[in-house]
Amino acid sequence: MLPELNDLKTFRDALTSAPAPDSAAVQGATERNGQLTKPPGALGRLEDLAIWYAGWRGNAQPQITAPQVIVFAGNHGVTAQGVSAFPPEVTLQMVMNFEHGGAAINQLAKSAGAKMDVHALDLEHPTADFTQSPAMTEAEVLRALQTGWQAVDPKADLLVVGEMGIGNTTPAAAIACALFGGDAADWTGRGTGVDDAGLANKTRVVTEGVALHATDDGLEVLRCLGGREIAAMAGAIAAARVIRIPVILDGFICSAAAACLAQMSPSALDHAVAGHQSAESAHGAVLEQIGKDPLLSLGLRLGEGSGAALAINILKSAVACHSGMATFAEAGVSDG
């Protein structure tokens, strides 16, 4: 059961004291995997995924029947710096598209049999321009975390979180730079397709923001350089960790949110796998930093949770093989 998230200390404490996977389920799933009608290791990474999933669900022979996709939307004051090829009004327009079932993520969630929810976070009041001040106050980041925390359905057995927010590859790049070091250019990509001049401007903005807010504390980085939808994703991922719901991470922005949690607790992302590596230039480097090997690499750069939603079916297939295949004894097949 999730505790009430009344302050930032509660959030930190819940994350650092979150439970481990069920060791008995891991052992049982490992033993079952060794008895299935296939050569050892023949299903490759699918076998590891099924055992990992079993441990988090506390069931050596699990099923996936109730995946949830949540899309969070937020607007960013830093777009006043000209970092995006699209205006902030597009965020609201896309939220309406999500709500009417017309976006790519709607189709991918439906294809994966997932329930989809959309949460727009105070779109009429963008975060502050992080080159001038912290993006959010403590109260604002807490409210965003609470939105994500409360959006997770406790009955879900798999979670995907996605985002919509014009300009949000800029805060994601700033978060990565603050957490992992290096030059802003190492982490800043073209996002929605800015030209060379736009990329140079975006890199300048990231440089200035990281210099102004000199911290590597995950929660402070999220507050000072992030956005409401990024914080909400972090809140949802953390809530899932506390109640042992496995998570499939999406692209660059989702991974930046997750990286803030990983800085706060080394085990914060043990319940998560990377759904894909996006075409955003620094996403692979962020995945390497948080120790996640992507399931897919299809050149996606849409956001919305699209790559992670696509990967739901991979995880479903892994679990279906693990739980549905016959053992050698059940099939009357010799294992020798």
C-alpha positions as CSV (number, residue, x, y, z in Angstrom):
1,M,0.0,0.0,0.0
2,L,1.3,3.4,-0.9
3,P,1.9,5.9,1.9
4,E,0.5,9.4,1.8
5,L,3.0,11.6,0.0
6,N,2.8,14.7,2.2
7,D,6.3,16.1,1.8
8,L,9.6,15.5,-0.1
9,K,11.2,13.7,2.8
10,T,8.4,11.1,2.7
11,F,9.2,10.7,-1.0
12,R,12.9,10.1,-0.4
13,D,12.2,7.7,2.5
14,A,9.7,5.7,0.5
15,L,12.1,5.3,-2.3
16,T,15.2,4.3,-0.2
17,S,13.2,1.8,1.9
18,A,11.2,0.3,-1.0
19,P,11.0,-3.6,-0.9
20,A,13.2,-6.0,-2.8
21,P,11.8,-8.5,-5.3
22,D,10.4,-11.8,-3.8
23,S,13.3,-14.1,-3.6
24,A,11.1,-17.2,-3.4
25,A,9.4,-16.2,-6.6
26,V,12.7,-15.6,-8.3
27,Q,14.0,-19.0,-7.2
28,G,10.7,-20.8,-8.2
29,A,10.7,-19.0,-11.6
30,T,14.4,-19.9,-12.2
31,E,13.7,-23.6,-11.4
32,R,10.7,-23.6,-13.7
33,N,12.7,-22.0,-16.5
34,G,15.2,-24.8,-16.2
35,Q,12.4,-27.4,-16.7
36,L,10.6,-26.0,-19.7
37,T,10.6,-27.8,-23.0
38,K,13.5,-26.0,-24.7
39,P,17.3,-26.1,-24.6
40,P,18.8,-24.1,-21.8
41,G,18.9,-20.4,-22.7
42,A,17.2,-20.9,-26.0
43,L,14.8,-18.0,-25.5
44,G,17.7,-15.7,-24.6
45,R,16.8,-12.5,-22.9
46,L,13.1,-13.5,-22.7
47,E,14.0,-16.0,-20.0
48,D,15.7,-13.3,-17.9
49,L,12.8,-10.9,-18.4
50,A,10.3,-13.5,-17.2
51,I,12.2,-14.4,-14.1
52,W,12.7,-10.7,-13.3
53,Y,9.0,-10.1,-13.7
54,A,8.1,-13.1,-11.6
55,G,10.2,-11.7,-8.7
56,W,8.6,-8.3,-8.7
57,R,5.1,-9.8,-8.8
58,G,5.8,-12.5,-6.2
59,N,4.6,-15.3,-8.4
60,A,6.9,-17.9,-10.0
61,Q,4.3,-18.5,-12.8
62,P,2.9,-15.0,-13.4
63,Q,0.6,-13.5,-16.1
64,I,0.3,-10.0,-17.4
65,T,-3.4,-9.1,-17.6
66,A,-3.6,-5.4,-16.5
67,P,-0.9,-3.1,-18.0
68,Q,-1.3,0.6,-17.5
69,V,0.0,3.4,-19.7
70,I,0.0,7.0,-18.2
71,V,0.8,10.1,-20.2
72,F,1.7,13.2,-18.3
73,A,1.7,16.6,-20.0
74,G,3.4,19.9,-18.9
75,N,4.6,23.2,-20.3
76,H,8.0,24.8,-19.8
77,G,9.0,28.4,-19.3
78,V,12.3,27.7,-20.9
79,T,10.6,27.5,-24.3
80,A,10.8,31.4,-24.2
81,Q,14.4,30.8,-25.1
82,G,13.5,29.4,-28.5
83,V,14.5,25.8,-27.8
84,S,11.7,24.1,-29.7
85,A,10.5,24.1,-33.3
86,F,6.9,24.1,-32.0
87,P,4.9,26.5,-29.8
88,P,3.7,25.5,-26.3
89,E,0.1,25.5,-27.5
90,V,0.8,22.2,-29.1
91,T,0.9,20.5,-25.7
92,L,-2.7,21.2,-25.0
93,Q,-3.7,20.3,-28.5
94,M,-2.0,16.9,-28.1
95,V,-3.6,16.3,-24.8
96,M,-7.0,16.7,-26.5
97,N,-5.8,14.3,-29.2
98,F,-4.9,11.7,-26.5
99,E,-8.2,12.2,-24.8
100,H,-10.0,11.6,-28.1
101,G,-7.9,8.5,-28.9
102,G,-6.2,9.9,-31.9
103,A,-2.5,9.7,-31.1
104,A,0.1,7.0,-31.7
105,I,0.2,6.1,-28.0
106,N,-3.6,5.4,-28.0
107,Q,-3.1,2.8,-30.8
108,L,0.0,1.2,-29.2
109,A,-1.7,1.0,-25.8
110,K,-4.8,-0.5,-27.3
111,S,-2.7,-3.0,-29.2
112,A,-0.9,-4.0,-26.0
113,G,-4.2,-4.4,-24.1
114,A,-3.3,-1.6,-21.8
115,K,-5.5,0.9,-20.0
116,M,-4.4,4.4,-20.8
117,D,-4.8,7.5,-18.6
118,V,-3.8,11.1,-19.3
119,H,-2.9,13.8,-16.8
120,A,-2.3,17.4,-17.8
121,L,-0.4,19.4,-15.2
122,D,-1.3,23.1,-14.9
123,L,-0.6,23.7,-18.6
124,E,-1.7,27.3,-18.4
125,H,1.1,28.0,-16.0
126,P,4.4,26.8,-17.4
127,T,7.4,26.1,-15.1
128,A,9.8,28.9,-14.7
129,D,12.7,29.5,-17.1
130,F,15.5,27.5,-15.5
131,T,18.1,29.8,-16.9
132,Q,16.7,32.5,-14.5
133,S,15.5,30.6,-11.5
134,P,14.6,27.0,-10.4
135,A,12.0,25.5,-12.7
136,M,9.7,24.7,-9.7
137,T,9.4,25.6,-6.1
138,E,9.4,22.7,-3.5
139,A,5.6,22.9,-3.3
140,E,5.3,22.7,-7.1
141,V,7.6,19.7,-7.5
142,L,5.8,18.0,-4.6
143,R,2.4,18.5,-6.4
144,A,3.8,17.1,-9.6
145,L,5.3,14.1,-7.8
146,Q,1.9,13.6,-6.1
147,T,0.1,13.5,-9.4
148,G,2.4,10.7,-10.6
149,W,2.3,8.9,-7.3
150,Q,-1.5,8.9,-7.2
151,A,-2.0,8.1,-10.9
152,V,-0.7,4.5,-10.6
153,D,-3.4,1.9,-10.4
154,P,-2.5,-0.5,-7.6
155,K,-4.3,-3.2,-9.5
156,A,-2.0,-2.7,-12.5
157,D,0.6,-5.5,-13.1
158,L,2.8,-3.5,-15.5
159,L,3.4,0.3,-15.9
160,V,4.5,2.5,-18.8
161,V,4.8,6.3,-18.3
162,G,5.0,8.7,-21.1
163,E,5.0,12.5,-21.6
164,M,3.9,15.4,-23.7
165,G,5.5,18.8,-23.3
166,I,6.8,21.1,-26.0
167,G,10.5,21.9,-25.2
168,N,11.0,19.0,-22.8
169,T,14.1,17.6,-24.4
170,T,15.8,20.7,-23.1
171,P,15.2,20.0,-19.4
172,A,15.9,16.3,-20.0
173,A,19.3,17.3,-21.4
174,A,19.9,19.6,-18.5
175,I,19.0,16.9,-16.0
176,A,21.4,14.4,-17.7
177,C,24.2,17.0,-17.8
178,A,23.7,17.9,-14.1
179,L,23.6,14.2,-13.0
180,F,26.4,12.8,-15.2
181,G,28.7,15.7,-16.0
182,G,30.4,16.4,-19.3
183,D,29.6,19.3,-21.6
184,A,26.0,20.3,-22.4
185,A,26.7,19.4,-26.0
186,D,27.1,15.8,-25.0
187,W,23.5,15.6,-23.8
188,T,21.7,18.1,-26.1
189,G,20.0,16.9,-29.3
190,R,17.7,18.3,-31.9
191,G,14.4,17.2,-30.2
192,T,11.6,18.2,-32.5
193,G,14.1,18.9,-35.2
194,V,15.8,22.3,-34.6
195,D,18.4,23.4,-37.1
196,D,22.1,23.9,-36.4
197,A,21.5,27.4,-35.0
198,G,18.6,26.1,-32.9
199,L,20.8,23.3,-31.5
200,A,23.6,25.8,-30.6
201,N,21.0,27.9,-28.8
202,K,19.5,24.9,-27.0
203,T,23.0,23.9,-25.9
204,R,23.6,27.4,-24.5
205,V,20.4,27.2,-22.6
206,V,21.4,23.8,-21.0
207,T,24.8,25.1,-20.2
208,E,23.4,28.2,-18.4
209,G,20.8,26.2,-16.5
210,V,23.2,23.6,-15.2
211,A,25.7,26.3,-14.2
212,L,23.0,28.3,-12.3
213,H,21.8,25.2,-10.3
214,A,25.0,23.5,-9.3
215,T,23.7,20.3,-7.7
216,D,23.8,16.6,-8.4
217,D,21.1,15.7,-5.9
218,G,18.5,13.8,-7.9
219,L,15.4,15.5,-6.3
220,E,17.0,19.0,-6.5
221,V,18.0,18.5,-10.1
222,L,14.4,17.4,-10.9
223,R,13.1,20.5,-9.1
224,C,15.5,23.1,-10.6
225,L,15.9,21.8,-14.1
226,G,12.9,19.5,-14.8
227,G,9.2,20.0,-15.5
228,R,5.9,19.0,-14.0
229,E,5.4,16.1,-16.4
230,I,9.0,14.9,-15.8
231,A,8.4,15.0,-12.0
232,A,5.1,13.2,-12.4
233,M,6.8,10.4,-14.3
234,A,9.3,10.2,-11.5
235,G,6.5,10.0,-9.0
236,A,4.7,7.3,-10.8
237,I,7.9,5.2,-11.3
238,A,8.7,5.5,-7.6
239,A,5.1,4.6,-6.6
240,A,5.4,1.5,-8.8
241,R,8.7,0.6,-7.1
242,V,7.1,0.8,-3.6
243,I,4.2,-1.5,-4.6
244,R,6.3,-3.8,-6.8
245,I,4.7,-3.1,-10.1
246,P,7.3,-3.6,-12.9
247,V,7.9,-0.6,-15.2
248,I,9.0,-0.3,-18.8
249,L,10.9,3.0,-19.3
250,D,10.3,5.0,-22.5
251,G,12.7,7.4,-24.2
252,F,15.1,10.2,-23.4
253,I,12.8,12.3,-21.2
254,C,11.4,9.3,-19.3
255,S,14.9,8.0,-18.7
256,A,16.0,11.4,-17.4
257,A,13.2,11.3,-14.9
258,A,14.2,7.8,-13.9
259,A,17.9,8.9,-13.6
260,C,16.9,11.4,-10.9
261,L,15.5,8.5,-8.9
262,A,18.6,6.3,-9.5
263,Q,20.7,9.1,-8.0
264,M,18.6,9.1,-4.9
265,S,18.7,5.3,-4.4
266,P,20.9,2.7,-6.1
267,S,18.0,0.2,-6.2
268,A,15.3,2.7,-7.3
269,L,15.1,1.3,-10.8
270,D,15.5,-2.4,-10.1
271,H,11.9,-2.9,-11.0
272,A,12.4,-1.2,-14.4
273,V,13.6,-2.2,-17.9
274,A,14.2,0.1,-20.8
275,G,11.6,-0.4,-23.6
276,H,13.7,1.1,-26.3
277,Q,16.6,3.3,-27.3
278,S,15.3,6.4,-29.1
279,A,16.8,8.4,-31.9
280,E,17.5,11.3,-29.5
281,S,21.2,11.5,-29.6
282,A,22.0,11.2,-25.8
283,H,19.4,8.6,-24.9
284,G,21.8,5.7,-25.3
285,A,24.3,7.4,-22.9
286,V,21.6,7.9,-20.3
287,L,20.6,4.3,-20.5
288,E,24.2,3.3,-20.1
289,Q,24.5,5.5,-17.0
290,I,21.4,4.0,-15.4
291,G,22.5,0.5,-16.4
292,K,19.6,-0.4,-18.7
293,D,19.9,-2.4,-21.9
294,P,17.0,-1.5,-24.3
295,L,14.6,-4.1,-25.6
296,L,14.1,-2.3,-28.9
297,S,15.9,0.2,-31.2
298,L,13.6,1.3,-33.9
299,G,14.6,4.9,-34.5
300,L,11.6,6.2,-32.5
301,R,11.6,9.8,-31.3
302,L,8.0,10.5,-30.5
303,G,7.8,10.3,-26.8
304,E,4.3,9.8,-25.3
305,G,5.4,6.4,-23.9
306,S,5.3,5.0,-27.4
307,G,8.4,2.9,-27.4
308,A,7.7,1.5,-24.0
309,A,4.1,0.7,-24.9
310,L,5.4,-1.2,-28.0
311,A,7.7,-3.2,-25.7
312,I,4.7,-4.3,-23.5
313,N,4.1,-7.1,-26.0
314,I,7.7,-8.3,-25.7
315,L,7.4,-8.6,-22.0
316,K,4.0,-10.2,-22.4
317,S,5.5,-12.8,-24.7
318,A,8.3,-13.5,-22.3
319,V,5.9,-14.1,-19.5
320,A,3.5,-16.2,-21.7
321,C,6.3,-18.5,-22.7
322,H,7.6,-18.9,-19.1
323,S,4.2,-19.5,-17.6
324,G,2.4,-21.3,-20.5
325,M,5.0,-23.7,-21.8
326,A,5.0,-27.2,-20.6
327,T,7.8,-28.6,-18.5
328,F,9.6,-31.7,-19.7
329,A,7.7,-33.8,-17.2
330,E,4.3,-32.3,-18.2
331,A,5.0,-33.0,-21.9
332,G,6.4,-36.4,-21.4
333,V,9.6,-35.2,-23.2
334,S,13.1,-36.3,-22.2
335,D,15.3,-33.5,-20.9
336,G,18.4,-35.5,-21.5
